[in-house]
């Protein structure tokens, strides 16, 4: 079995399409990182032309000035004159340390008006924050949280914020790679008419199928790992990874007791779970259609559809649940950190909690379907 696995793995790795597709996707990610570092970046607070790397460094150094401070009235009283001076004379350096606090208050108040943000006191801020969290909570959840002047600003966290926003892009890249590179694992035997020879071999209908499946899974998981490591390296260079303990509410106004760093690690785990499911689905679908181009077209069509339809109405319960369980939708803050229709006792599960179980079950189902089709075709598909 292991010999068959190594042979099939070598066959996949030696295909030019794998190196071309993987190289293009990794190069695109590298070019994005390079462009983000050297090209001038526009910021709403600055008219100075600085590269992305220089601007990120300035924001990090400024944020360190108030890192570890409690978000309370004293801090808001310091922020107000600094921002008012910036509005008058355009000197953003004094206001820059408070940028994240300013934006957070604006998100809570649902406004971009500087007058409303700067005139907001701590009592109003926490009352509005708790109201929004309660509105997004599910009745009966023990995890529902509220804040009463207990929040601390952990400092600069753009690295984790950028990583979270890029996870959906990474998921789409891994799906395209898997669809293109694994759609030929089974179909190449049919197009080259070698399936009849395989039928006569010792393990033609039994072990070979699972050897191919495991080889494809290895390639899908390995590319996801390489993609994730490259993304980590780019983000570490551009932004750093300060602010792991920043609360999730800075970027997602939902009542979950998680830090932004924890949320990103959950998304990375989901990307690997998604890679397993998509790998199995791609290989099973290619065996069902006997056409690699058709398999790529179906998966690419679903992927494009998820890019155009950003949200599914909540009243379409089953359809909405299926929609957000798609890997291209799930591997994002909005997709993973939402209430699922699945229950544990009387408690609703979160999408990221139930997804690995659903993915594992679906991967088994697809592999069984693929196995049945594979065996029947070898008998009747002459």
C-alpha positions as CSV (number, residue, x, y, z in Angstrom):
1,X,0.0,0.0,0.0
2,X,2.8,2.5,0.9
3,X,4.6,1.7,-2.3
4,X,1.4,2.4,-4.3
5,X,1.0,5.7,-2.3
6,X,4.5,6.8,-3.1
7,X,4.1,6.0,-6.8
8,X,0.8,7.9,-7.1
9,X,2.3,10.8,-5.1
10,X,5.2,11.0,-7.5
11,X,2.9,11.0,-10.5
12,X,1.0,14.0,-9.1
13,X,4.1,15.9,-8.2
14,X,5.8,15.3,-11.6
15,X,2.9,16.9,-13.5
16,X,3.8,20.3,-14.9
17,X,0.4,21.7,-14.2
18,X,1.0,21.4,-10.5
19,X,4.2,23.4,-10.6
20,X,2.8,26.0,-13.0
21,X,-0.4,26.5,-11.0
22,X,1.3,26.5,-7.6
23,X,4.1,28.8,-8.9
24,X,1.6,31.3,-10.2
25,X,-0.4,31.4,-7.0
26,X,2.6,31.7,-4.7
27,X,4.2,34.3,-7.0
28,X,0.9,36.3,-6.9
29,X,1.0,36.3,-3.1
30,X,4.7,37.3,-3.1
31,X,4.0,40.2,-5.5
32,X,1.1,41.4,-3.3
33,X,3.5,41.4,-0.3
34,X,6.2,43.3,-2.3
35,X,3.7,45.8,-3.6
36,X,2.3,46.4,-0.1
37,X,5.8,47.0,1.2
38,X,7.3,49.4,-1.4
39,X,4.3,51.2,-3.0
40,X,3.0,54.4,-1.5
41,X,0.0,53.7,0.7
42,X,-2.9,56.1,1.1
43,X,-4.2,56.7,4.6
44,X,-7.3,58.8,5.5
45,X,-5.2,60.7,8.1
46,X,-2.1,61.5,6.1
47,X,-1.2,63.4,3.0
48,X,2.5,62.4,3.2
49,X,3.6,59.8,0.6
50,X,5.2,56.9,2.5
51,X,5.7,53.3,1.5
52,X,3.5,50.7,3.1
53,X,6.3,49.4,5.2
54,X,7.1,52.9,6.5
55,X,3.5,53.6,7.2
56,X,3.0,50.4,9.1
57,X,6.1,51.1,11.2
58,X,4.9,54.5,12.1
59,X,1.5,53.2,13.1
60,X,3.1,50.4,15.2
61,X,5.5,52.9,17.0
62,X,2.6,55.2,17.7
63,X,0.3,52.5,19.0
64,X,3.0,51.4,21.5
65,X,2.6,54.7,23.3
66,X,-0.8,53.7,24.7
67,X,-0.5,49.9,24.6
68,X,-1.8,48.3,27.8
69,X,-4.0,51.3,28.7
70,X,-7.6,50.8,29.8
71,X,-10.2,52.2,27.5
72,X,-11.8,54.6,29.9
73,X,-12.8,58.3,30.1
74,X,-9.2,59.4,30.9
75,X,-8.0,57.9,27.6
76,X,-10.9,59.4,25.7
77,X,-10.1,62.8,27.2
78,X,-6.6,62.5,25.9
79,X,-7.7,61.5,22.4
80,X,-10.1,64.4,21.9
81,X,-7.7,67.3,21.8
82,X,-5.1,65.2,19.8
83,X,-7.7,64.6,17.1
84,X,-9.1,68.1,17.2
85,X,-5.6,69.5,16.6
86,X,-5.2,67.0,13.7
87,X,-8.4,68.1,12.2
88,X,-7.4,71.8,12.4
89,X,-3.7,71.7,11.2
90,X,-3.4,68.2,9.7
91,X,-0.7,67.1,12.1
92,X,-1.6,63.4,12.4
93,X,1.4,62.4,14.6
94,X,-0.3,63.3,17.9
95,X,-3.5,61.6,16.9
96,X,-1.9,58.5,15.4
97,X,-1.5,56.6,18.8
98,X,-5.3,56.7,19.2
99,X,-6.2,55.5,15.7
100,X,-7.5,52.1,16.7
101,X,-9.5,53.5,19.6
102,X,-11.0,56.1,17.3
103,X,-12.0,53.6,14.7
104,X,-13.3,51.2,17.3
105,X,-15.6,53.8,18.8
106,X,-16.8,54.7,15.3
107,X,-17.6,51.1,14.6
108,X,-19.6,50.8,17.9
109,X,-21.5,54.1,17.2
110,X,-21.9,53.2,13.5
111,X,-20.6,56.6,12.3
112,X,-17.6,58.2,10.6
113,X,-18.4,61.6,11.9
114,X,-15.5,62.8,14.0
115,X,-17.7,65.1,16.1
116,X,-19.8,62.1,17.3
117,X,-16.8,59.9,18.0
118,X,-14.8,62.6,19.9
119,X,-17.8,63.6,22.0
120,X,-18.6,60.1,23.0
121,X,-17.9,59.4,26.7
122,X,-16.9,56.1,28.2
123,X,-20.4,55.3,29.6
124,X,-22.0,55.8,26.3
125,X,-19.4,53.8,24.5
126,X,-19.7,50.8,26.8
127,X,-23.5,51.0,26.7
128,X,-23.6,51.0,22.9
129,X,-21.0,48.2,22.8
130,X,-23.0,46.0,25.1
131,X,-26.2,46.8,23.1
132,X,-24.6,45.7,19.9
133,X,-23.2,42.6,21.4
134,X,-26.6,41.7,22.9
135,X,-28.3,42.3,19.6
136,X,-26.0,39.9,17.8
137,X,-26.2,37.3,20.6
138,X,-28.4,34.2,20.7
139,X,-30.7,33.8,23.7
140,X,-29.5,31.3,26.2
141,X,-25.9,31.3,25.2
142,X,-23.6,31.1,28.2
143,X,-20.8,32.7,26.1
144,X,-22.6,36.0,25.7
145,X,-20.4,38.7,27.1
146,X,-20.6,42.3,28.1
147,X,-18.0,44.9,29.0
148,X,-18.0,47.5,31.8
149,X,-14.9,49.6,31.5
150,X,-12.7,46.5,31.6
151,X,-11.3,46.7,28.1
152,X,-7.6,47.2,27.6
153,X,-6.0,48.3,24.4
154,X,-3.3,45.6,23.6
155,X,-1.5,47.8,21.1
156,X,-0.8,47.5,17.4
157,X,-2.7,44.5,15.9
158,X,-2.7,45.1,12.1
159,X,-0.8,41.9,11.5
160,X,-3.6,39.7,12.9
161,X,-6.3,42.0,11.3
162,X,-4.7,41.6,7.9
163,X,-4.2,37.9,8.4
164,X,-7.9,37.5,9.2
165,X,-9.0,39.5,6.1
166,X,-6.7,37.5,3.8
167,X,-7.8,34.1,5.0
168,X,-10.8,34.0,2.5
169,X,-8.3,34.8,-0.3
170,X,-6.0,32.0,0.8
171,X,-9.0,29.6,0.9
172,X,-9.9,30.5,-2.7
173,X,-6.3,30.1,-3.8
174,X,-6.1,26.6,-2.3
175,X,-9.4,25.6,-3.8
176,X,-8.3,26.6,-7.3
177,X,-5.0,24.8,-6.9
178,X,-6.7,21.6,-5.7
179,X,-9.3,21.7,-8.4
180,X,-6.7,22.1,-11.2
181,X,-4.1,19.7,-9.9
182,X,-6.2,16.9,-8.5
183,X,-8.9,16.7,-11.2
184,X,-6.6,14.5,-13.3
185,X,-5.7,12.0,-10.6
186,X,-8.4,9.5,-11.9
187,X,-9.3,11.0,-15.3
188,X,-5.9,10.5,-16.8
189,X,-6.4,6.8,-16.7
190,X,-9.6,7.1,-18.7
191,X,-8.3,9.6,-21.3
192,X,-5.1,7.5,-21.9
193,X,-7.2,4.2,-21.9
194,X,-4.9,2.7,-19.3
195,X,-7.8,1.8,-17.0
196,X,-8.2,-1.6,-18.6
197,X,-4.7,-2.5,-17.7
198,X,-5.3,-1.3,-14.2
199,X,-8.3,-3.6,-14.0
200,X,-6.1,-6.6,-14.6
201,X,-3.6,-5.5,-12.0
202,X,-3.4,-7.1,-8.5
203,X,-4.7,-4.0,-6.6
204,X,-6.6,-2.4,-9.5
205,X,-10.0,-2.1,-7.8
206,X,-9.0,-2.0,-4.1
207,X,-5.9,-0.5,-2.8
208,X,-5.1,1.7,-5.7
209,X,-8.1,3.8,-5.2
210,X,-7.2,4.7,-1.6
211,X,-3.5,5.2,-2.6
212,X,-4.6,7.8,-5.1
213,X,-6.9,9.4,-2.6
214,X,-4.2,9.6,0.1
215,X,-1.7,11.0,-2.5
216,X,-4.1,13.7,-3.5
217,X,-4.9,14.6,0.1
218,X,-1.1,14.9,0.8
219,X,-0.7,17.3,-2.1
220,X,-3.7,19.4,-1.1
221,X,-2.7,19.7,2.6
222,X,1.0,20.3,1.6
223,X,0.1,23.3,-0.6
224,X,-2.2,24.7,2.1
225,X,0.7,24.5,4.5
226,X,3.1,26.2,2.1
227,X,0.5,28.9,1.3
228,X,-0.1,29.5,5.0
229,X,3.6,29.7,5.9
230,X,4.3,32.1,3.0
231,X,1.4,34.3,4.2
232,X,2.7,34.3,7.8
233,X,6.1,35.3,6.5
234,X,4.8,38.2,4.5
235,X,2.5,39.5,7.3
236,X,5.3,39.1,9.8
237,X,7.6,41.2,7.6
238,X,5.0,43.9,6.8
239,X,3.1,44.2,10.1
240,X,4.5,41.9,12.7
241,X,2.3,39.9,15.0
242,X,1.8,42.2,18.0
243,X,-1.6,42.3,19.6
244,X,-2.4,38.6,19.7
245,X,-4.7,39.2,22.7
246,X,-6.7,42.0,21.1
247,X,-10.4,41.2,21.5
248,X,-12.3,39.9,18.5
249,X,-14.8,42.8,18.8
250,X,-12.2,45.2,17.3
251,X,-12.8,43.6,13.9
252,X,-16.1,41.7,14.4
253,X,-18.9,42.9,16.5
254,X,-20.2,39.6,17.8
255,X,-20.5,38.3,21.4
256,X,-17.7,35.7,21.4
257,X,-15.0,35.6,24.1
258,X,-12.1,35.2,21.7
259,X,-9.0,37.2,20.9
260,X,-8.1,38.2,17.3
261,X,-5.1,35.9,17.4
262,X,-7.2,32.9,18.5
263,X,-9.7,33.7,15.7
264,X,-7.0,33.6,13.1
265,X,-5.6,30.3,14.3
266,X,-9.1,28.9,14.1
267,X,-9.4,30.1,10.5
268,X,-6.1,28.5,9.6
269,X,-7.3,25.2,11.1
270,X,-10.5,25.5,9.1
271,X,-8.5,26.1,5.9
272,X,-6.8,22.7,6.4
273,X,-10.1,21.0,7.1
274,X,-11.4,22.7,3.9
275,X,-8.4,21.4,1.9
276,X,-9.2,17.9,2.9
277,X,-12.9,18.1,1.9
278,X,-12.2,19.9,-1.4
279,X,-9.4,17.4,-2.3
280,X,-11.7,14.4,-1.7
281,X,-14.6,16.1,-3.5
282,X,-12.5,17.0,-6.5
283,X,-11.2,13.5,-7.0
284,X,-14.6,11.9,-6.5
285,X,-16.2,14.4,-8.9
286,X,-13.5,13.8,-11.5
287,X,-14.2,10.1,-11.3
288,X,-17.9,10.7,-11.6
289,X,-17.6,13.0,-14.6
290,X,-14.6,11.3,-16.2
291,X,-13.6,14.8,-17.2
292,X,-11.0,17.0,-15.6
293,X,-12.1,20.2,-17.4
294,X,-15.7,19.7,-16.3
295,X,-14.6,19.1,-12.7
296,X,-12.5,22.3,-12.7
297,X,-15.5,24.2,-14.3
298,X,-17.9,23.1,-11.6
299,X,-15.7,24.0,-8.7
300,X,-14.6,27.3,-10.3
301,X,-18.3,28.1,-10.9
302,X,-19.2,27.5,-7.3
303,X,-16.1,29.6,-6.2
304,X,-17.0,32.5,-8.5
305,X,-20.6,32.4,-7.3
306,X,-19.5,32.7,-3.6
307,X,-17.6,35.9,-4.6
308,X,-20.6,37.5,-6.1
309,X,-23.2,36.5,-3.5
310,X,-21.6,37.8,-0.3
311,X,-24.5,36.9,2.1
312,X,-27.4,34.5,2.2
313,X,-30.7,35.5,3.9
314,X,-30.9,34.0,7.4
315,X,-34.6,33.0,6.8
316,X,-33.4,30.4,4.2
317,X,-32.2,28.3,7.1
318,X,-31.0,25.1,5.3
319,X,-29.8,26.9,2.2
320,X,-28.0,29.5,4.3
321,X,-26.3,26.9,6.4
322,X,-25.1,25.0,3.3
323,X,-23.9,28.3,1.8
324,X,-21.8,29.3,4.8
325,X,-20.4,25.8,5.2
326,X,-18.7,26.0,1.8
327,X,-15.0,26.3,2.5
328,X,-14.7,29.5,0.4
329,X,-17.3,31.1,2.7
330,X,-16.5,29.4,6.0
331,X,-12.8,30.4,6.1
332,X,-13.5,34.0,7.0
333,X,-14.5,35.9,10.2
334,X,-18.1,36.4,9.0
335,X,-18.4,32.7,8.0
336,X,-16.7,30.9,10.9
337,X,-18.0,33.0,13.8
338,X,-21.7,32.8,13.4
339,X,-24.4,30.7,15.0
340,X,-25.2,27.4,13.2
341,X,-28.5,25.6,12.9
342,X,-26.9,22.5,14.5
343,X,-27.7,22.0,18.2
344,X,-25.7,20.3,21.0
345,X,-28.6,19.5,23.4
346,X,-30.5,22.8,23.5
347,X,-27.5,25.0,22.6
348,X,-26.7,26.3,19.1
349,X,-23.2,25.5,17.9
350,X,-20.9,28.0,16.2
351,X,-20.0,27.3,12.6
352,X,-16.3,26.8,13.3
353,X,-17.2,24.2,16.0
354,X,-19.4,22.1,13.8
355,X,-17.6,22.5,10.5
356,X,-14.8,20.0,11.1
357,X,-17.3,17.3,12.0
358,X,-19.4,18.1,8.9
359,X,-16.3,18.2,6.7
360,X,-15.1,14.9,8.0
361,X,-18.4,13.2,7.4
362,X,-18.8,14.7,3.9
363,X,-15.2,13.6,3.0
364,X,-16.1,10.0,4.0
365,X,-19.3,10.1,2.0
366,X,-17.6,11.5,-1.1
367,X,-14.8,9.0,-0.9
368,X,-17.3,6.1,-0.7
369,X,-19.2,7.5,-3.7
370,X,-16.0,7.8,-5.6
371,X,-15.1,4.3,-4.7
372,X,-18.4,2.9,-5.9
373,X,-18.2,4.8,-9.2
374,X,-14.6,3.7,-9.7
375,X,-15.3,0.0,-9.2
376,X,-18.4,0.0,-11.4
377,X,-16.7,1.9,-14.3
378,X,-13.9,-0.6,-14.4
379,X,-16.5,-3.4,-14.9
380,X,-19.0,-1.7,-17.2
381,X,-17.1,1.2,-18.8
382,X,-15.5,-0.7,-21.6
